[in-house]
């Protein structure tokens, strides 16, 4: 009888725990910008942490499905998913817009059903050349998702050699279109040199709109992405520029190279110290350091540890430890 009562108690406790478990959106609600920081509905930094899908073309495209979304939400415990819609390359949005929209919205919608936040990423290095296409796309997305606080618009992935003046002009055009339909959700703006020169944006930020933040990217093991790059971000933060690490990788800037554990530890601590939200690159089985999956990994998730790369195992542990 004692054994029966003990089992019954354990069942009841598990039921209570399950009932109390909250999805990220239930926990944090709508996100806004206050005092140079992303905050949730309770005025606290939510520090979302999650994974970035790879380009919606090439090796990573096969993982753009609802089963993978379900798996990374349950097994990796993500609170954020970044959906990286390729624009310029063959097969990307400019080449095949209807297919790409269907592909990415399938992932968007499943992420929303799972209660996590989603970054709608215009994954383009030359977005200022495609401003009309970008405006049309984000107008459509803003109309579709207005009122859903889980949606975050990332309007320019990694400008390369453009000036801040060019990037800012593009951003203002796209922001104005989004705000016609969605007055409140976060919008993430890029900055020159692959989202590294946030110090330039800090000296001349966008004004006239609320809930605007700025993407900051780094590759933790790269020799050129160390203290000097952190100083740029520290400067921006000191000026009150809200940062969102919409992409970072464990390897080098080319997506491959070494995986330096100590450098990754330093960068992770830096993000934790500043309570910055982040998405790590990338869900693909390409043979490179920053891939989460080994070649041939199940296209529907349900990955065993043998299917995960060192990066995949590393991120799975980090996310399970931190996203409690």
Secondary structure, 3 states (H helix, E strand, C coil): CHHHHHHHHHHHHHHHHHHHCCCHHHHHCCCEEECCEEECCCCCCCCCEEEEECCCCHHHHHHCCHHHHHHHHHCCCCCEEEEEEECCCCCCCCCCHHHHHHHHHHHHHHHHHCCCEEEEEEECCCHHHHHHHHHHHHHHHHHHHCCCCCEEEECCCCCCCCCHHHHHHHHHHHHHHHHHHCCCCCEEECCHHHHCCHHHHHHCCCCCCCCEEEEEEEECCCCCCCHHHHHHHHHHHHCCCCEEEEEEECCCCCCCCCCCHHHHHHHHHHHHHHCCCEEEEEECCCCCCCCCECCCCCCCCCCCHHHECHHHHHHHHHHHHHCC
